[in-house]
C-alpha cells in the first residue's frame, strides 16, 4: 500500500556562486540574485510504501520522522541557517536532495518518491 503525504514550509534562499563576480552572478541568476535573497512557500509531497500496515499507525510513525526535518527549514534563510547550504546553492533541486537525505523513515516504511514544488509551475521529482 502507498500513501502520499503533503507538507508545506516557507524558506528564503539566495542564489549566489561565491567564486563568481557580482556581474556574473547577476547575469546567470538574474532577479534571483539579490543581496538578501527571496523566499517561497514550498510544498513537499512524499510517496511512501507502507506495506500491509494500517494507514493511521504508519502515519503517526512517519510524522514523527518528517515533521522535525520540516521544522528545521521552515521560516529560515537556507543559506544562513542550514549548514548544508553554506557552500551549496539552495536551488529546488538541491533542496530536494537535502530532504531526501534527511527523511529517514523507520522500517518497514520506504520513501519511493519525493516531489518538491517551488511554485505550481516549478517542481522537482526524485524517484528513490
N, C-alpha and C positions, 0 to 999 in steps of 0.2 A: 504494500500500500504506500502511496505517496501523499504527502501533504505539502502545501505551498504556504509559506508564512511571509508576511509583508511587514517591514519596519520602515519608519521614517526618521530622518535626522537632518539637522541643519549644520553645515560647516562652511567655513571660509577657507579659501586657498589662494595661493599666489603662484602664477606661472613665471618662473624666473630661473634661467640657466646661469649659475654662478660664474661659469667660465666665459660667458659671452659679454660683450659690451652692452650698455644700455640700448644703443641703437639697434643692435642685432636682436635683442630681446623684444623690442618694440616691433621690429619687422616680422619676426616669427610669430609672436603671441598676440600681436595687435592689442585690442582693448582688454584682453585678459592679462596683459602686463601692466600693472599699476603698483604704486608704492605699497599699498596696503592689501591688495588682492580684492577678491569679491567672493560672494557666497552663493550657496544653492540649498534648496530643500530637496534632499536626496530621498529616493525610495529604493529600498533593498528588498528583493524577493529571493527567497531560498526555497528550492525544491528539495525535499528531504524524503528519503526512503525510510519508512518506519517498520517495514516488515509486517508481521501479524499483530503488532502492538495496537492497543486501543488508542485512538487519537488523543483523548484527553490526558492520560498519563504521559504519553510521548510528548505532547505539547508542553507540559509542565517541565519535563526534563530538558527539553530543547531551550525553552525560555530562560532557564537558569544559566545556560551557557551563552546564549546570544545577547541577552539584554545588557550584561556588563560590557561586552565588546562595543555595542552601540553607544552606551553611556560614556565611554572613553573618547568618542569622537563627536558626540552631539554638542552643538554650540561651542565648538572650538575653532581655532585657526590651525588647520592641519600642519602648515609649515612650521609653526612656532610651538604648538602644544603637543604634537605627537612625534616622538623621537624618530620613528621610522621615516618620516618625511623631511628630516633635516637636510638630507642630500638627494632626495628623490622628489621630483616634481609630482605633486598630487593631482595628476590627471584622473579622470574617471577610470581609466584602465589600471593605473597604479593603485588607486583606492580599492578597486575590486580585488586585485592580487593581495593587498594587505588584509582585506576582510576574509578572503579565502583561507589565509594562514591563521587568522585569529579565531575563526569559528571552528573550534574543535569539538565535535559532538560526542556525547557519551555513546558507547556501544549499547545497542546494536544499530543505532541510527546513522545514516550515511547521507552527507550532503552530495547531491547529484548535479545541481545547477545553481549558480549564483547569477542574479541579474541586478545590476545597479543602474538606476535611472538618475541622470544629472538633471534632466527635464524630460517632458513627454517625448520629445523628438530625438533625444540623445541618450543611449544606454549602452552598457557593456554586458555581454553574456559569457559566462565561463562554464563550460561543461567539465565536470570533475570526475 
